[in-house]
């Protein structure tokens, strides 16, 4: 059994069931972290204050999908710098691993690199693009 996993909600794509299934592996305890980032990275990932309703919808959808699988889910909403908030919450909650959905941008790559440099085990899951329904 894997220990506690932290999943940062960096945009509204983490709510896809196929990603969540891969992310949680055989863990029964997940911490979802959404950061309202007022810094320079807003728009690349993270949520701006104007996106709080979307952030809440993403969090609730993730909790619903994981709850159906009998997984204990704690959700945390923080304001501030995405990297420092993810790092401090991972330490505070004693997360064994941080799992993120791959994004193709420099900010994401920097975030992953910096979290690993801080000593965290970071798993990046690459998912195929899902075409929107017509």
N, C-alpha and C positions, 0 to 999 in steps of 0.2 A: 504494500500500500504506500503510495506516494504521500509525502507530507503536504502541508498547506501550500496552495498555489495562489499567486497573486496575478490577476489579469487586469492590466491597465486598459481602460476604455479610451482609446485614442481617437475614435470617430464612431460613426454608427454602423460600422461593418463587423464589429465583434459579436453582434447579435445573431449571426448566421449559425444555425444549428450544427452544420458540418464543422465549423471552426471550433465551437464550444466542445463538441465531442472529442476532437483531437486534443484540445487544450487541457481538459481535465484528466485525461488518462484514467487512472484508477483511484484518483484522489476523491475524498468525500468531504473536503473542506476547501472552499474557494473564497478569496477576497477580491471583489471587484472594486477598482479604484477609478473614479472619474475626476479629472482635474480641470477646473475652470482656470485656464491660463490666460492671464492678461498681458503676457510678454510677447516677444517678437515671433514666437513659433505659432501663434494663433492663426488659423486658416490652413496650416500645413497638417497639424493634428492637435488633439486637445479640443476643448470646447471653449468658445467665447461666452461671455455673460449672456449675450443675445440668443445663445443656443441651449440654454438651460432646459427648456422643455424637451428638446430632442435628446439631450443627455439623460434626462429622467426616463424617457421612453426606452432608450437603449438599455439602461440599467434594469428597468422592470422586465423587459423582454428576456434579457439574459437570466435574471433571477427566476423567471417563470420556467424557462427551458431547463435550467439546471435543477430546479426544485422538483420537476417531474421525474428526474433521475435519482431522487433521494439524496442529493448533494446539499450539504449545509452551505449557505451563501451569506456572506456579510458584504454589504456595500458601503463604500465610503466616498463622500463627495468633499473635495478640498479645493480651496482657492490658492493659486500661487504658481510657482515654476514647476512644470511637469516633471523634470528630472528629479529635483530635490524632494518633491512630494512622493513620487513613486519609491524613491530610495528610502526615505524615512519611514513610510508606511510598511514597506517590505521588512525593514529591521524591526519595527515595533510589533508587527504581527507574526514575526518569526517565519516568514514564507520560505519554503525550501527552494522554490523556483518562481521566476517571473516568466509568464508566457504571453507572447504578443503575436498579433496577426501582421504579417509582413506588409510593409508599405514601401513604395518606390520613391523615396525622397531623401534628401540629405539629412533632414532633421531626424527622421526615424533612425537612419544608420548611426548618427551621432549619439542618439539616446541609447541604443543597444550597446554601442562601444563604451559609453560612459558608465552604464550600469554594470557591465562586465568588469570594467576597470575598478569599480567600487567593490568587486568581489561577489557579485550575484551570479547565480546560474540563470542564464537567460535562454529561453527557447523561442525561436521565431518560426512560426508556422506559415508556410506559403500555401495559399488557397487559389484555385482557379477563379477567374472573374466570372461572376454570375450575371448574365444579361438581364436587364430589366424586362418585366412582362409587358407585352404590348396590348 
